[in-house]
């Protein structure tokens, strides 16, 4: 059985997070702290925020910027493509360090979780009926784990493609976030799906890829169990 979890919402700046964690205050405090650190760095290095390609860091770059830049370099995107995943991971780890048994932090579709019982993560594109009824069922021994998604049709994040949904599974959330952005960039039609799957799955650290485009669902690598939702 998968237990019912109570999620709370936290909004800060433009970010809207769904959080399930006994150390809720530790999660939110870390989000605020890391945002201030990153904003201070961007104030001195605005190109970090603007660049759509990997960028060289200043010597005084904080750890959060270094984490994002590392992921961006590995994938071939700008460092801000990794921001939501990096923040989710920092926040969840802060909660675990504070004594939380488990933590699920969903930062606008970019999720980092450590679970003690199975977790079901729904996958929705807003356009494809089949995909809107799919989810990953994640076992505790598969966590900690990151599941990050990007779309060229939904959400506020910038995308260069027209992908319905690109979802990446990895141990590192910054890497999963950056890779999801790149996968969505590469897909405009169903003819782009196979090449995108192959290229993203070949990135070191990416465990698995799911891409939805129109009526096509493409899978590559090692993914959690795919299940139907009841909605």
DRENDO-1510 file (C-alpha; in Angstrom, 1 decimal, always signed):
<recs>
REC; n; res; u; v; w
REC; 1; UNK; +0.0; +0.0; +0.0 .
REC; 2; UNK; +1.1; +3.6; -0.7 .
REC; 3; UNK; +0.2; +5.8; +2.3 .
REC; 4; UNK; -1.6; +9.0; +2.0 .
REC; 5; UNK; +0.7; +12.0; +2.4 .
REC; 6; UNK; -0.2; +15.6; +3.4 .
REC; 7; UNK; +1.4; +18.2; +1.2 .
REC; 8; UNK; +1.8; +21.9; +2.1 .
REC; 9; UNK; +2.4; +24.7; -0.3 .
REC; 10; UNK; +5.2; +27.3; +0.1 .
REC; 11; UNK; +5.5; +30.3; -2.3 .
REC; 12; UNK; +8.6; +32.4; -2.5 .
REC; 13; UNK; +9.4; +34.9; -5.3 .
REC; 14; UNK; +8.1; +33.1; -8.4 .
REC; 15; UNK; +8.6; +29.6; -7.0 .
REC; 16; UNK; +5.6; +27.5; -5.8 .
REC; 17; UNK; +6.6; +24.4; -3.9 .
REC; 18; UNK; +4.6; +21.4; -2.7 .
REC; 19; UNK; +6.3; +19.9; +0.3 .
REC; 20; UNK; +5.7; +16.7; +2.3 .
REC; 21; UNK; +8.1; +16.7; +5.3 .
REC; 22; UNK; +8.0; +16.7; +9.0 .
REC; 23; UNK; +10.6; +19.4; +9.0 .
REC; 24; UNK; +8.6; +21.8; +6.9 .
REC; 25; UNK; +10.3; +24.9; +8.4 .
REC; 26; UNK; +13.8; +23.5; +7.6 .
REC; 27; UNK; +12.7; +23.1; +3.9 .
REC; 28; UNK; +11.4; +26.6; +3.6 .
REC; 29; UNK; +14.2; +28.2; +5.5 .
REC; 30; UNK; +16.7; +26.5; +3.1 .
REC; 31; UNK; +14.8; +27.7; +0.0 .
REC; 32; UNK; +14.9; +31.3; +1.3 .
REC; 33; UNK; +18.6; +31.0; +2.3 .
REC; 34; UNK; +19.7; +29.5; -1.0 .
REC; 35; UNK; +17.7; +32.0; -3.0 .
REC; 36; UNK; +19.4; +34.9; -1.2 .
REC; 37; UNK; +22.8; +33.4; -1.8 .
REC; 38; UNK; +22.1; +32.9; -5.5 .
REC; 39; UNK; +20.6; +36.3; -6.0 .
REC; 40; UNK; +23.6; +37.9; -4.4 .
REC; 41; UNK; +25.9; +36.1; -6.9 .
REC; 42; UNK; +23.7; +36.9; -9.9 .
REC; 43; UNK; +23.9; +40.6; -8.8 .
REC; 44; UNK; +27.6; +40.5; -9.3 .
REC; 45; UNK; +27.6; +38.1; -12.3 .
REC; 46; UNK; +24.3; +38.7; -14.3 .
REC; 47; UNK; +25.5; +36.6; -17.2 .
REC; 48; UNK; +25.0; +33.6; -15.0 .
REC; 49; UNK; +21.2; +34.2; -15.2 .
REC; 50; UNK; +21.1; +35.2; -18.8 .
REC; 51; UNK; +23.3; +32.6; -20.5 .
REC; 52; UNK; +21.6; +29.8; -22.4 .
REC; 53; UNK; +24.9; +27.8; -22.6 .
REC; 54; UNK; +27.4; +26.7; -20.0 .
REC; 55; UNK; +29.3; +29.5; -18.4 .
REC; 56; UNK; +32.6; +30.0; -16.6 .
REC; 57; UNK; +32.1; +30.9; -12.9 .
REC; 58; UNK; +33.7; +33.6; -10.9 .
REC; 59; UNK; +36.1; +32.5; -8.2 .
REC; 60; UNK; +33.6; +33.6; -5.5 .
REC; 61; UNK; +30.8; +31.5; -6.8 .
REC; 62; UNK; +28.7; +29.8; -4.0 .
REC; 63; UNK; +28.1; +26.1; -3.8 .
REC; 64; UNK; +24.5; +26.4; -5.3 .
REC; 65; UNK; +25.9; +28.2; -8.4 .
REC; 66; UNK; +28.7; +25.6; -8.7 .
REC; 67; UNK; +26.1; +22.8; -8.5 .
REC; 68; UNK; +24.0; +24.4; -11.2 .
REC; 69; UNK; +27.0; +25.1; -13.5 .
REC; 70; UNK; +28.2; +21.6; -13.2 .
REC; 71; UNK; +24.9; +20.2; -14.3 .
REC; 72; UNK; +24.6; +22.7; -17.1 .
REC; 73; UNK; +28.1; +21.9; -18.4 .
REC; 74; UNK; +27.3; +18.2; -18.4 .
REC; 75; UNK; +24.1; +18.7; -20.4 .
REC; 76; UNK; +25.0; +21.8; -22.6 .
REC; 77; UNK; +22.5; +24.4; -21.3 .
REC; 78; UNK; +22.6; +27.6; -19.3 .
REC; 79; UNK; +23.0; +27.2; -15.5 .
REC; 80; UNK; +19.5; +28.6; -14.7 .
REC; 81; UNK; +18.1; +25.5; -16.4 .
REC; 82; UNK; +19.1; +23.6; -13.2 .
REC; 83; UNK; +17.9; +26.1; -10.6 .
REC; 84; UNK; +14.6; +24.5; -9.6 .
REC; 85; UNK; +16.1; +21.0; -9.2 .
REC; 86; UNK; +19.1; +22.3; -7.3 .
REC; 87; UNK; +16.9; +24.2; -4.9 .
REC; 88; UNK; +14.6; +21.2; -4.3 .
REC; 89; UNK; +17.6; +19.0; -3.5 .
REC; 90; UNK; +19.2; +21.5; -1.2 .
REC; 91; UNK; +15.9; +22.0; +0.7 .
REC; 92; UNK; +15.2; +18.2; +1.0 .
REC; 93; UNK; +18.7; +17.5; +2.2 .
REC; 94; UNK; +18.4; +20.3; +4.8 .
REC; 95; UNK; +15.3; +18.7; +6.2 .
REC; 96; UNK; +16.9; +15.3; +6.3 .
REC; 97; UNK; +19.9; +16.8; +8.1 .
REC; 98; UNK; +17.4; +18.3; +10.6 .
REC; 99; UNK; +16.1; +14.9; +11.5 .
REC; 100; UNK; +13.3; +14.3; +8.9 .
REC; 101; UNK; +12.6; +10.7; +8.2 .
REC; 102; UNK; +11.5; +11.5; +4.7 .
REC; 103; UNK; +11.2; +14.5; +2.5 .
REC; 104; UNK; +9.4; +15.2; -0.8 .
REC; 105; UNK; +10.0; +18.6; -2.3 .
REC; 106; UNK; +8.3; +19.4; -5.6 .
REC; 107; UNK; +9.6; +22.7; -7.0 .
REC; 108; UNK; +7.2; +23.3; -9.9 .
REC; 109; UNK; +7.5; +19.8; -11.3 .
REC; 110; UNK; +11.2; +19.3; -10.4 .
REC; 111; UNK; +11.2; +16.8; -7.5 .
REC; 112; UNK; +13.7; +15.5; -5.1 .
REC; 113; UNK; +12.6; +12.9; -2.6 .
REC; 114; UNK; +13.8; +10.5; +0.1 .
REC; 115; UNK; +11.0; +8.2; +1.1 .
REC; 116; UNK; +10.4; +5.4; +3.7 .
REC; 117; UNK; +7.2; +4.1; +1.9 .
REC; 118; UNK; +6.3; +4.1; -1.8 .
REC; 119; UNK; +5.5; +7.4; -3.5 .
REC; 120; UNK; +3.4; +7.9; -6.6 .
REC; 121; UNK; +4.5; +10.8; -8.8 .
REC; 122; UNK; +1.9; +11.7; -11.5 .
REC; 123; UNK; +3.0; +12.7; -15.0 .
REC; 124; UNK; +0.8; +15.1; -16.9 .
REC; 125; UNK; +1.2; +16.9; -20.1 .
REC; 126; UNK; -2.1; +18.8; -20.2 .
REC; 127; UNK; -2.6; +17.6; -23.8 .
REC; 128; UNK; -2.3; +13.9; -24.1 .
REC; 129; UNK; -5.0; +11.8; -22.4 .
REC; 130; UNK; -2.9; +8.7; -22.0 .
REC; 131; UNK; +0.1; +10.5; -20.5 .
REC; 132; UNK; -2.2; +12.3; -18.1 .
REC; 133; UNK; -3.1; +8.9; -16.6 .
REC; 134; UNK; +0.5; +7.8; -16.1 .
REC; 135; UNK; +2.7; +7.9; -13.0 .
REC; 136; UNK; +5.9; +6.6; -11.5 .
REC; 137; UNK; +5.6; +4.4; -8.4 .
REC; 138; UNK; +8.8; +4.8; -6.5 .
REC; 139; UNK; +10.0; +2.4; -3.9 .
REC; 140; UNK; +11.9; +3.6; -0.8 .
REC; 141; UNK; +15.1; +1.7; -1.8 .
REC; 142; UNK; +15.1; +3.7; -5.1 .
REC; 143; UNK; +15.4; +7.0; -3.1 .
REC; 144; UNK; +16.9; +9.5; -2.7 .
REC; 145; UNK; +15.9; +10.3; -6.3 .
REC; 146; UNK; +15.2; +13.2; -8.5 .
REC; 147; UNK; +12.4; +13.3; -11.0 .
REC; 148; UNK; +12.4; +16.5; -13.1 .
REC; 149; UNK; +10.1; +17.5; -16.0 .
REC; 150; UNK; +10.0; +20.2; -18.7 .
REC; 151; UNK; +7.6; +21.1; -21.4 .
REC; 152; UNK; +7.4; +23.3; -24.4 .
REC; 153; UNK; +3.7; +23.7; -24.0 .
REC; 154; UNK; +3.1; +24.2; -20.3 .
REC; 155; UNK; +4.6; +26.2; -17.4 .
REC; 156; UNK; +6.6; +29.4; -17.2 .
REC; 157; UNK; +10.1; +28.0; -17.8 .
REC; 158; UNK; +11.8; +28.8; -21.1 .
REC; 159; UNK; +11.9; +26.0; -23.7 .
REC; 160; UNK; +13.2; +26.1; -27.3 .
REC; 161; UNK; +11.0; +23.1; -28.4 .
REC; 162; UNK; +7.4; +22.0; -28.5 .
REC; 163; UNK; +7.6; +18.9; -26.4 .
REC; 164; UNK; +4.5; +17.8; -24.5 .
REC; 165; UNK; +6.6; +16.4; -21.6 .
REC; 166; UNK; +10.2; +15.4; -21.0 .
REC; 167; UNK; +10.9; +13.7; -17.6 .
REC; 168; UNK; +14.3; +12.8; -16.4 .
REC; 169; UNK; +15.2; +10.4; -13.5 .
REC; 170; UNK; +18.6; +10.8; -11.8 .
REC; 171; UNK; +20.2; +10.8; -8.4 .
REC; 172; UNK; +21.1; +14.5; -8.8 .
REC; 173; UNK; +18.2; +17.0; -9.2 .
REC; 174; UNK; +20.2; +19.8; -10.8 .
REC; 175; UNK; +21.3; +17.3; -13.5 .
REC; 176; UNK; +17.8; +16.0; -14.0 .
REC; 177; UNK; +16.4; +19.5; -14.3 .
REC; 178; UNK; +19.0; +20.6; -16.8 .
REC; 179; UNK; +18.6; +17.4; -18.8 .
REC; 180; UNK; +14.8; +17.7; -18.9 .
REC; 181; UNK; +15.2; +21.3; -20.2 .
REC; 182; UNK; +17.5; +20.1; -23.0 .
REC; 183; UNK; +15.3; +17.1; -23.9 .
REC; 184; UNK; +12.3; +19.4; -24.3 .
REC; 185; UNK; +14.4; +21.8; -26.4 .
REC; 186; UNK; +15.2; +19.0; -28.8 .
REC; 187; UNK; +11.6; +17.8; -29.4 .
REC; 188; UNK; +9.2; +19.6; -31.7 .
REC; 189; UNK; +7.5; +16.7; -33.4 .
REC; 190; UNK; +7.3; +12.9; -32.9 .
REC; 191; UNK; +10.1; +12.5; -35.3 .
REC; 192; UNK; +12.5; +14.0; -32.8 .
REC; 193; UNK; +11.7; +11.7; -29.9 .
REC; 194; UNK; +14.1; +8.8; -30.7 .
REC; 195; UNK; +17.1; +11.0; -31.2 .
REC; 196; UNK; +16.4; +13.0; -28.0 .
REC; 197; UNK; +16.0; +9.8; -26.0 .
REC; 198; UNK; +19.3; +8.5; -27.2 .
REC; 199; UNK; +21.2; +11.7; -26.6 .
REC; 200; UNK; +19.8; +12.4; -23.1 .
REC; 201; UNK; +20.2; +8.8; -22.0 .
REC; 202; UNK; +23.9; +8.9; -22.9 .
REC; 203; UNK; +24.6; +11.8; -20.4 .
REC; 204; UNK; +26.5; +10.5; -17.5 .
REC; 205; UNK; +24.4; +10.5; -14.3 .
REC; 206; UNK; +21.0; +10.3; -16.1 .
REC; 207; UNK; +19.3; +7.1; -15.1 .
REC; 208; UNK; +16.2; +7.2; -17.3 .
REC; 209; UNK; +14.2; +9.4; -19.7 .
REC; 210; UNK; +10.5; +9.6; -20.6 .
REC; 211; UNK; +9.4; +11.8; -23.5 .
REC; 212; UNK; +5.7; +12.3; -24.6 .
REC; 213; UNK; +4.9; +13.9; -27.9 .
REC; 214; UNK; +1.4; +13.8; -29.3 .
REC; 215; UNK; +0.4; +10.1; -29.1 .
REC; 216; UNK; +4.0; +8.8; -28.7 .
REC; 217; UNK; +5.5; +7.8; -25.4 .
REC; 218; UNK; +9.3; +7.1; -25.6 .
REC; 219; UNK; +11.3; +5.5; -22.8 .
REC; 220; UNK; +15.0; +5.0; -22.3 .
REC; 221; UNK; +17.3; +3.9; -19.5 .
REC; 222; UNK; +16.3; +2.8; -16.0 .
REC; 223; UNK; +13.0; +4.3; -14.8 .
REC; 224; UNK; +10.8; +3.6; -11.8 .
REC; 225; UNK; +7.7; +1.4; -12.3 .
REC; 226; UNK; +5.2; +3.1; -14.6 .
REC; 227; UNK; +1.6; +2.8; -13.5 .
REC; 228; UNK; -1.8; +4.1; -14.4 .
REC; 229; UNK; -3.3; +6.8; -12.1 .
REC; 230; UNK; -6.9; +6.4; -11.0 .
REC; 231; UNK; -8.0; +9.9; -12.2 .
</recs>
